[in-house]
Amino acid sequence: EMLTQFPTRRHDVGRALHSVAWKVVDSSTSKPSPTQAKIALSIARKAVELTGERDSAVLGTLAAAHFAVGDLDEAIATQRHAIQQQNPSPAIDPTLNRYLS
């Protein structure tokens, strides 16, 4: 029974990591330090891995982390990938527009 629950738990851990990374890179709060941004990027990458690269909110957090470390090209590519997911977050398109401007 435990093995059948693993994918759900894996996704749950990914979502939890996403929440941690988002608290650091959320543009509505203060700007993270370069060290904080790099740590958030690492956490967000793991969150994307654990959620199977299909969760638009988690991908959006990864894009924000790329943006926070100054990797604009990767932020744009990741945000575009988030938009392609079936249930994108409503904030995804405006965020991409901000990255492109």
Backbone torsions as a table, in degrees:
resi	resn	phi	psi	omega
1	GLU	NA	-36.9	-178.8
2	MET	-62.3	-37.1	-179.7
3	LEU	-65.8	-33.4	179.1
4	THR	-71.7	-22.2	179.1
5	GLN	-88.0	-11.4	-175.7
6	PHE	-56.7	-47.7	-179.7
7	PRO	-58.5	-39.0	178.8
8	THR	-66.2	-44.2	179.6
9	ARG	-64.9	-38.7	177.9
10	ARG	-59.7	-46.1	178.4
11	HIS	-63.8	-41.0	179.1
12	ASP	-62.0	-40.8	177.5
13	VAL	-65.1	-41.4	177.3
14	GLY	-60.4	-42.7	178.3
15	ARG	-66.1	-36.5	178.2
16	ALA	-65.7	-43.7	177.2
17	LEU	-63.1	-39.4	176.3
18	HIS	-56.5	-43.5	-179.7
19	SER	-62.7	-40.3	179.0
20	VAL	-64.6	-48.9	-179.1
21	ALA	-62.6	-39.9	-178.7
22	TRP	-63.0	-38.2	179.2
23	LYS	-59.6	-28.4	-179.9
24	VAL	-82.8	-42.2	-171.5
25	VAL	-101.5	0.4	179.0
26	ASP	-57.3	116.9	-174.9
27	SER	-68.9	-11.8	178.7
28	SER	-82.6	-8.3	176.2
29	THR	-107.0	-171.4	-178.8
30	SER	-66.9	155.1	-179.3
31	LYS	-70.7	133.5	-179.8
32	PRO	-72.0	154.3	173.1
33	SER	-69.2	162.5	177.3
34	PRO	-56.5	-39.3	178.6
35	THR	-65.7	-44.7	178.2
36	GLN	-61.2	-41.7	-179.4
37	ALA	-63.4	-41.3	179.0
38	LYS	-65.3	-40.0	177.6
39	ILE	-65.4	-43.6	178.6
40	ALA	-61.5	-38.5	178.3
41	LEU	-61.9	-44.4	178.6
42	SER	-62.4	-44.2	179.2
43	ILE	-64.7	-42.9	-179.2
44	ALA	-65.1	-38.0	177.2
45	ARG	-60.8	-42.9	178.9
46	LYS	-65.6	-39.2	178.7
47	ALA	-61.8	-41.6	178.3
48	VAL	-64.2	-43.2	178.1
49	GLU	-59.2	-45.9	-177.0
50	LEU	-70.5	-25.2	179.5
51	THR	-97.0	7.1	173.5
52	GLY	73.9	21.8	178.9
53	GLU	56.5	28.9	-178.4
54	ARG	-120.0	-0.6	-176.3
55	ASP	-100.2	111.4	-174.1
56	SER	-61.4	-36.3	179.9
57	ALA	-66.4	-41.0	179.5
58	VAL	-67.4	-41.4	176.3
59	LEU	-63.6	-37.9	177.3
60	GLY	-63.0	-36.8	176.7
61	THR	-66.7	-40.8	176.8
62	LEU	-61.6	-42.4	177.8
63	ALA	-60.9	-43.1	179.1
64	ALA	-63.7	-36.0	177.9
65	ALA	-67.5	-41.6	175.3
66	HIS	-60.2	-43.1	178.9
67	PHE	-61.8	-41.8	-178.1
68	ALA	-64.8	-30.8	178.5
69	VAL	-90.0	-1.0	176.6
70	GLY	91.5	12.3	179.0
71	ASP	-95.0	78.7	-173.7
72	LEU	-64.9	-41.7	-179.7
73	ASP	-60.0	-43.6	179.6
74	GLU	-70.3	-34.9	176.6
75	ALA	-61.1	-44.3	-179.7
76	ILE	-66.0	-46.6	-179.4
77	ALA	-61.6	-42.5	-179.1
78	THR	-68.7	-39.3	178.7
79	GLN	-65.1	-38.9	176.7
80	ARG	-63.7	-39.7	177.1
81	HIS	-62.5	-39.6	178.3
82	ALA	-61.9	-39.6	-179.3
83	ILE	-64.0	-31.6	-177.6
84	GLN	-74.4	-11.0	-179.4
85	GLN	-71.8	158.3	-173.0
86	GLN	-63.3	-38.8	-176.8
87	ASN	-123.1	70.1	-176.7
88	PRO	-67.7	150.3	176.2
89	SER	-67.1	144.1	-179.1
90	PRO	-61.0	-22.8	-177.9
91	ALA	-84.2	-3.9	-172.9
92	ILE	-66.5	-49.8	-177.7
93	ASP	-61.9	-48.0	178.3
94	PRO	-61.1	-33.2	178.9
95	THR	-66.8	-43.1	177.3
96	LEU	-60.0	-43.4	178.7
97	ASN	-59.2	-38.0	178.8
98	ARG	-66.6	-39.9	179.0
99	TYR	-66.2	-35.8	-178.2
100	LEU	-76.6	-17.7	-176.8
101	SER	-88.7	NA	NA
